[in-house]
Amino acid sequence: QKEVEQDPGPLSVPEGAIVSLNCTYSNSAFQYFMWYRQYSRKGPELLMYTYSSGNKEDGRFTAQVDKSSKYISLFIRDSQPSDSATYLCAMTSYGGATNKLIFGTGTLLAVQP
Amino acid sequence: EAGVTQSPTHLIKTRGQQATLRCSPISGHTSVYWYQQALGLGLQFLLWYDEGEERNRGNFPPRFSGRQFPNYSSELNVNALELEDSALYLCASSFQSVEQYFGPGTRLTVT
């Protein structure tokens, strides 16, 4: 079983739709939960991160973490064609011997104009 | 402010050869991370350097190695290349933070 599972999609939505992207994980030591966006042939871009459980909002993006269920989500409101990309969840325990990020395999999102 | 830079953009090598990839972190960042993004496998952690020292390595064979220079730039070396080493190699940097900022990557093709 992978430490982080993410539905690969592809996910296709019309412009203006609300998008929900999700990941599950198995390692209860994870404390920080990140979302990256990766356009084709580019490096991942950090969108936002959350510490422990709870919600965090940044513009049209909202990240949610439920540590009891080991489940994280990213919501995109009023989706735009420019949001079309692969979305990667990542998580880490941070501190101590390792700061490595464990990534999901990514969800490919297409927002149709 | 300049982001993380990597060179070369593309690298084509033959099986058995050695590859050297380079990374310059964001100014002020002292940690450099290397990840491999192979098709269908997602990003896999390779190596972490901080203040010139190797702090942690992922589950990769010893032919994957690297170093960090006094100016905090880093080099990843892959010896005895195998076909399955073909991937996008990504470098990220950070400074005493969980936030890691990625470069554009080097696409390595082994034929």
Boltz contact constraints between the chains, C-beta under 6 A:
constraints:
  - contact:
      token1: [A, 32]
      token2: [B, 98]
      max_distance: 6.0
  - contact:
      token1: [A, 42]
      token2: [B, 104]
      max_distance: 6.0
  - contact:
      token1: [A, 43]
      token2: [B, 90]
      max_distance: 6.0
  - contact:
      token1: [A, 43]
      token2: [B, 102]
      max_distance: 6.0
  - contact:
      token1: [A, 43]
      token2: [B, 103]
      max_distance: 6.0
  - contact:
      token1: [A, 43]
      token2: [B, 104]
      max_distance: 6.0
  - contact:
      token1: [A, 43]
      token2: [B, 105]
      max_distance: 6.0
  - contact:
      token1: [A, 44]
      token2: [B, 102]
      max_distance: 6.0
  - contact:
      token1: [A, 94]
      token2: [B, 98]
      max_distance: 6.0
  - contact:
      token1: [A, 98]
      token2: [B, 56]
      max_distance: 6.0
  - contact:
      token1: [A, 100]
      token2: [B, 45]
      max_distance: 6.0
  - contact:
      token1: [A, 103]
      token2: [B, 42]
      max_distance: 6.0
  - contact:
      token1: [A, 103]
      token2: [B, 43]
      max_distance: 6.0
  - contact:
      token1: [A, 105]
      token2: [B, 42]
      max_distance: 6.0
